[in-house]
């Protein structure tokens, strides 16, 4: 995902947000360096104040690595100097400088709120896709604990960023908290798939009927024609194309529903997509099979202005998809489970 507003870090020495189309998202050490420099040059941080990377990392909700680099660069600029091998003092080295301890919050050291929001968003988006991929790769094979501390260590991000990633995974129903407040992923069982498909058969046809009149006819024709072209080519399609067909129907169309609670619940019950995606990754790139005509028939009814027939087609498609998905889950159970990463711990 791309941020709608890109940060521009220095305007007259003050860290700000800018909306220039050519600006690029900053590296975290650049953010820390800019904010620290501003506070030093404005004498908000007094000469001799002790700067420790751990305290600054806490103040900025960052990991220590970018703070460490920012301090080293500020030291090169002679804005701070090393102190006793364990930190820095504000100001250039001088025998007259008296070390001064203090709580950085008392001096107002913090990221400006817009900057903190932009950096937090940039950071969690940078790592979210990889964490999600690792989680969904494991859940057909058992139950795993997702470790907040492991995410922090692996990606060198703050706990704030790790928690944002975990909350996003929870929103997609990929993880949940157990009674001990541990984040748990999996297992994706045959029973769980059945329950998800039961919910989908209740929700998705109803959602399709509710949005049918608002769907752009030109868009629907384009989606239908892409399916027809794949069928004409023998129905053999790439995994990414299959994913795009699924997204056309089950995401692009359905998420236009005005009822946001309905939309949220639909998203939370699309976990069966995980099984099909993993099957294509580990076993084979499937042919479109019956999926292509099932989708095409639904779009044909929508184009003709027959939402009830389209909803009935959706029910039939989901029933067939349930059988296919459960069969693929059985196949996946026979292959070796992937090696979990630092932030995934096998429970059972």
N, C-alpha and C positions, 0 to 999 in steps of 0.2 A: 504494500500500500504506500501511497505517496502523500506526504503532508501537504495540506492545502496552503500552508504558509511556511516558507523556508526561513530559518534564522539567519540574520545578518548581524555579525557579532560586535562590531565596533562602529559607533557613530559618535564622533567627538569624544572618544575614550570611554563611552558608557555602553554597557552591553544592552542590546535591544533586539526586538524582533522586527524583521522587515519582510515585505511581501514581494520583493523583486523576483521576476521569473528566472533570472540567471543565478540566483543565490543557491547555495548547496547546504545540506544539513551538516552541522559541524561535528567534529570529533569531540569526545567528552573532555579530553585534556585541553582543547582550545576553549571550551566553555569555562572550565575551572581557571585557566590562566587569565582569561579576559575579566572574569568577575573579581578574582584576587587582585589583579593589577588595578582595576578601577578603585577598589577599596583602599589599596595602598596609596595610590596617587592622590586620592581625595582625603587622605589622612584619617580615614575611618578606622584603619588599623594603625595604632600608634607605633613609632619606632621602638624596637626591642621586644615587641610582642612575640611570644613563642608560637610557632606554627608547626603543628604535628599533622602528618598526613591522615591519620585515623580520625582526628577530630574534624578536619576539613571534609573528609569523605562523608562523615555523618551529617555535617551541616548541608552538604550538597546532595545527599542521598545518592552517592556514587560509590563505586568500588575504589580501592586505594590506588590501583594502577594508573588511571588518568590523572589523579591528584598528584601522584609521585612525579609524573612527567611534567605537569604544570609547574610544580615547585622547582624542579631542576631548571626549566627554562627561565623562570623568574630570577633564579639565582644567577644564571648566565647574563641576565640583563642588569644585574647589580641592584635589583629592587629588594632582595632579601639575601641573607647569607647563612651559611651552615652554623649550627650551634651544637657543640658538644657531641657531634656525631649522631644525634638522634632526632634532629629536627632543624628548623630554621628560625632566624630572628628577622623581623621586619626591618628593612633599611640596609644600606651598605655596611660592610664590616668597619668597625671603629672601636677603639679602646674606650670611648665614652658611652657606648651603648650599654644600657643596663637591661638584662633579661627580665621580661615581665610576663607572668603567667596570667591567664584569664579565660573565661568562658567566651568562645567566639560569638555566641548568640548575644552576649551583652554588647558586642560591637556591631551587631546587625549584619553579620556575615551570613548570607543566604543567597540562593539563586533568586532573581526576580521571578515573580509568579508566572508570567507568560513564558519566560525562558524555561523554568522548571517543567511546565506543562508540555512545552514543545519537545524538550529533551527526553522527558519520560515517555512520550508517545513514540518518538523516533527510536528510542532504545528498545522498548518492548516489541515494536514491530520488526526490528532488525532480527530478533532471535525467535519470535513466536513460531514462524513456519517450521523451523528446525525442531523445536520442542514438540510441536504438534505431530510432526512426522514420526518422531521417535516414540511418542506415546501410542499413536494408532498402530504402529508396527508391532507393538508388544501385546496389546490387549486381547487378541485372539488366543494367546498362549497362557494366560493366567492373570493373577492379580499383582499389581505393582504399586509401590509407594513412590509418589513423586516428591522429591526432596527439594524444598526451597533453598536450603543451603547448598545443595549440589548444583542448582541452576546458577546461583551466585558465583560459585567457584569455577564452574565450567566456562561460563561466558564472561566472568569478571564484571558482573553488574551488581547493583545494589539490591537490597531486599525489596525495596519499593518496586523496582522493575520486575523482579521475580514474582512478586505477588500479583502484579498486573497481568503477567502471562498466565499465572495459575487461575486467576479470576476469569480470564477469557476462555481458558479451557473448560472451566466449570460452566460458563454460559453456553457452550456448545455441547454440554452434557458428556464431555470426554473424561472428566474426573469429578469426584465428589469427596466430601469430607466424611470420615468415619467417626465413631463415637469418641475416639481419642483425638479428634481434630487433625488427623493425618490426611493428606491428599492421596486418594486412591484412584487408580485407573484399572479398569477391567474387573472381572473377565467378561469378554464378549462371548456369551454362550448361545446355544440354539434357542433356549427359552427367552433370553433377552431379545434376540432377533424377532421372535414371534411377537413379543409384546410391542416392540417398536413398529412392526408392520401393522399390527392391529390399530395402533394409534394413527399411523399414516393413512390407513384406509378410512378412518373416521374423519380425519382432518383435511387431507389434501384434496379429495373430490369436492368437499364443501368450499374450500378456499378457491379452487379453480372456478366454480360457479359464481362466486362472489366477485371475482376479478374479470370474468369473461368479457363483459361489455366494455371494460376500460383498456383491454389489451389492444395494442396497435396492430391493425390488420396487416400492414406491410411487414412488421416484425414477425408476425406469425407465419406469413407466406415464406419469408426468408428461412425461418427455422424448419418449416415443412420441406422446402426445396433442398436444404442441406441433407436431410434424412433421405429424401428420395434419391439424391445423387449418390449417397453411400450405398443404398440398396442396389442401384443400377451398376455399381462397381463390384458387385458380388458380396457386399455386406462385410467385407474384411476391412476393419478400421483400426487405427492406432488407439492405444489406451487414452491418450490425451483427447482424441476426438470423441471417444465414448464419454469421457468426463464432461466434455463441453455439451454433448447432447443431454446428459442428465441435468446439467446446470440450466440449460435452456428451459426445460419443463418444470423441474422441481425447485428451482431457485428464482430465475429471472421472472417467470410468470407468477408463481405463487407468492413471492414476497412483495408483490404489489398490493396485497390485501391491506385494507385500511385498519383492520383489527390487529394491533401490534401484539396483543397477547397471543392471538392465534399464530402470528408469524413466529414469535419466540418459541412456541410449543412445537411448531413444524420443524424448526431448526434443531431443536433438542431431540427430535426423533428421527433424524436422518443419519444416525450412526451406522445403519446397514451399508451406507456407501463405503465405509471403511473396509468391510470384508471384500467387496468387489474390487476396490482399488488395490488392496494387498494381493488378491488373487492374480490380478493383471501384472503386478510387479514380480511376484515370486514364481508363479506357475506358467502363465502364457498370456500373450496379447490376444484376447478373444476376438472372435468375429462378432459382428453386430447381432447375429442370430435373430431371435424374435423381438429383441428390444427395439430395433429400428422400425419395423411396421407397427409395433404397439404405440410408440411415440407418434409416428406419422398419422395414425388414425385419430389420435386425440387432437392433433393440430388441424386435421381436415375438418373435424366437427366444430372446432372453435372458429375457423375461417368461415364456415357456412352459417355461423350464428346459432349453433345447437349446443348450448352449454350443458344441458342434461345428458346428452349423448356423450359429450366430452368427459363428463364426470364418470359416467358408466365405463368409458374406456380407461379412465384412470384407475378405477377399482380393479378391472381385469388385468391391467398392467402390473399393479402392485401385488396382486395374487400370484401372477407368474414370477415376478421379481423375487417374492419371498421364497418360492421353491428353488430358484436358481441360487439365491444367496445362501440358503441353508446347506445346499449341496457343496458350495464352494468353501463354506466354513469347515466342513468335514475334511475336505482336501487339505486345507491349511493346517489342520491339527496334526497332519502327518509329517510336515516338514520341520526341520530344526528351528527352534525359536531364535530370534536375533539376539546378539549380545547386547545387554542393556548398557546404557551410558552411565556416567557418574551420578546423574540425578534421578535414575530409575533403579529402585531396589525391589527385587522379586520377593513377594510375600508368600504366595503359594500358587 
